[in-house]
């Protein structure tokens, strides 16, 4: 059997009892190590689980999946994923490969950012399509996620923005030279994401386009959701661009139409006391020009 086991969002103890029991019985245990991270490292997980973990980076999962599946038709193999196993499409591909190879699989679910984001007080059924915000470079500044935010806002829906993670990335020079030298890990912050969204607003305004949001649209920044030092800040997009939420991982929400109960909850997390007291009169939901 191939087991895909969610680890939750916090630390070693967020694995379910069922998941931990399975980990202890498997012949091999892989730890997926590129779509997300926990607040603790591989060594802490190994100590708590009492098992050696094999790090599975992007190359292994996407190009060497057969190695992960090897022997899973005659013994139990576990594949551990931070959050929930199906928070990333890569893991659907692993399941399909297993099925095509005649290997049975079972999924042990856990909390992911897609449901835990409700901790900020925004109601989950008021969220539209989730988007990914990637790191820009000097020569590559994609804005495709803006159109999805626009569609969500036109429908009054909130948008969860998942922020970019760069793990085991190579510079262009090392890639071209075939050198296995990797850049230090990078994790996008709420501040960096807000800066990029603000730049897009400026670009669209210069082109005299209707705006999906403005500098004064109410947004929510979240960091280390599920951990003991979880941080949540609510304010305008401009305010979040200057907000430091500490270490990774971060997420950003662009709000849509706000229910009175959601307003009351967001005030608990205002970037500064009283900053959202006039929220009812602020443009937090209207599609503006």
Buried (B, 14 or more C-beta within 10 A) or exposed (E): BBBBBBBBBBBBEBBBEBBBEBBEEBEBBBBBBBBBBBBBEBEEBBEBBEBEBBEBBBEBBEEEBEBBBBEBBEEBBBBBBBBBBBBBEBBEEBBEBBEEBEBEBEBBBBBBBBBBBBBBBBEEEBBBEBBBBBBBEEEEEEEEBBEBBBBBBBEBBBBBBBBBBBBBBBEEEBEEEEEEEBEEEBBBBBBBBBBBBBEBBEEBBEEEEEBBBBBBBBBBBBBBBBBEEBBBBBBBBBBBBEBEBEBBBBBBBBBBBBEEEBBEBBBEBBBEEEBBEEBEEBEBBBBEE
